[in-house]
Amino acid sequence: QVQLVESGGGLVQPGGSLRLSCAASGIIFRMNVMGWYRQAPGKERELVATISGSGMTNYADSVKGRFTISRDNAKNTVSLQMSSLKPEDTAVYYCNARRVGFLVNYWGQGTQVTVSS
């Protein structure tokens, strides 16, 4: 059974920081591109950041310089360090795994991030 479990969401003031974590099981972790996506009410789910098995990263323009994605292949975890948070970052954040060379994507249950004063 494939399982992605996110944690670390919560309420934070503008300018603050949060660190999200995702623990993966049931996949060959190193063979998957891992990512974080988010979805705000009334909007489509959008890419936030991805990281390949070898550590290559890419980010949405809206989060460059503020968010950092990382992975620990020995522990099968991926994290998203979020700094200088803005109200526009408020969304449900989802962990994603995509197996290189395959069509299927796997998703976590999501964790709520709310940025408000």
C-alpha positions as CSV (number, residue, x, y, z in Angstrom):
1,Q,0.0,0.0,0.0
2,V,1.3,3.4,-1.0
3,Q,1.0,6.0,1.7
4,L,2.1,9.7,2.0
5,V,1.5,11.4,5.3
6,E,2.0,15.1,5.7
7,S,2.5,17.0,9.0
8,G,3.5,20.4,10.2
9,G,0.6,22.6,9.0
10,G,-0.9,25.3,11.2
11,L,-1.6,29.0,11.7
12,V,1.2,31.5,11.3
13,Q,1.4,35.3,11.1
14,P,2.6,37.0,7.9
15,G,6.4,37.0,7.8
16,G,6.6,33.8,9.9
17,S,7.8,30.3,9.1
18,L,6.6,26.7,9.0
19,R,8.2,23.4,8.1
20,L,6.1,20.7,6.4
21,S,7.1,17.1,6.4
22,C,5.9,14.1,4.4
23,A,6.7,10.5,5.2
24,A,6.4,8.0,2.3
25,S,5.9,4.2,2.4
26,G,5.1,1.6,-0.3
27,I,7.3,3.2,-3.0
28,I,10.9,3.0,-4.1
29,F,11.6,6.4,-2.7
30,R,14.7,7.3,-4.7
31,M,13.0,6.4,-8.0
32,N,10.2,9.0,-7.4
33,V,10.2,12.8,-8.0
34,M,8.7,14.2,-4.8
35,G,6.8,17.4,-4.7
36,W,4.6,19.8,-2.8
37,Y,1.4,21.2,-4.3
38,R,-1.2,23.5,-2.8
39,Q,-4.9,24.3,-3.3
40,A,-6.7,27.4,-2.1
41,P,-10.5,27.6,-2.0
42,G,-12.0,28.1,-5.4
43,K,-8.6,27.6,-7.2
44,E,-7.0,24.8,-9.0
45,R,-4.3,22.7,-7.3
46,E,-0.9,24.2,-8.2
47,L,2.7,23.1,-8.1
48,V,4.8,24.6,-5.3
49,A,8.1,22.8,-5.6
50,T,9.6,19.4,-6.8
51,I,12.8,17.6,-6.1
52,S,14.3,14.6,-8.0
53,G,15.9,11.6,-6.5
54,S,19.3,13.2,-7.2
55,G,18.4,16.5,-5.5
56,M,17.5,18.7,-8.5
57,T,14.8,21.2,-7.5
58,N,12.3,23.5,-9.2
59,Y,10.0,26.1,-7.7
60,A,7.0,28.1,-8.6
61,D,7.9,31.7,-9.2
62,S,5.7,32.8,-6.4
63,V,7.7,31.0,-3.8
64,K,11.3,31.3,-5.1
65,G,13.6,32.6,-2.5
66,R,11.2,31.9,0.3
67,F,10.5,28.1,0.3
68,T,13.1,25.3,0.2
69,I,12.3,21.7,-0.6
70,S,14.6,18.9,0.6
71,R,14.5,15.1,0.8
72,D,16.2,12.4,3.0
73,N,16.4,9.2,0.9
74,A,17.6,7.2,3.9
75,K,14.4,8.1,5.9
76,N,12.0,8.3,2.9
77,T,10.9,11.8,3.8
78,V,10.5,15.1,2.0
79,S,10.2,18.5,3.6
80,L,9.2,22.0,2.7
81,Q,10.7,24.9,4.7
82,M,8.5,27.9,4.3
83,S,9.7,31.4,5.3
84,S,8.5,35.0,4.9
85,L,5.0,33.6,4.6
86,K,2.3,35.7,3.0
87,P,-1.6,35.5,3.3
88,E,-1.5,34.4,-0.4
89,D,0.2,31.2,0.8
90,T,-2.9,30.1,2.7
91,A,-3.9,26.7,1.2
92,V,-4.1,23.0,1.8
93,Y,-0.6,21.6,1.0
94,Y,-0.3,18.1,-0.5
95,C,2.7,15.8,-0.8
96,N,3.1,14.1,-4.2
97,A,5.1,11.2,-5.5
98,R,5.7,10.5,-9.2
99,R,7.5,7.4,-10.3
100,V,10.0,8.2,-13.1
101,G,8.8,6.5,-16.3
102,F,5.3,5.8,-15.1
103,L,1.9,7.6,-15.3
104,V,0.7,7.2,-11.8
105,N,0.8,10.0,-9.2
106,Y,0.3,9.4,-5.5
107,W,-1.0,12.1,-3.0
108,G,-1.1,12.6,0.7
109,Q,-4.2,13.7,2.7
110,G,-3.1,17.3,2.8
111,T,-2.3,19.7,5.7
112,Q,-3.8,23.1,6.2
113,V,-1.5,26.2,6.2
114,T,-3.2,29.5,7.2
115,V,-1.2,32.8,7.1
116,S,-3.1,35.5,8.9
117,S,-2.7,38.2,11.5
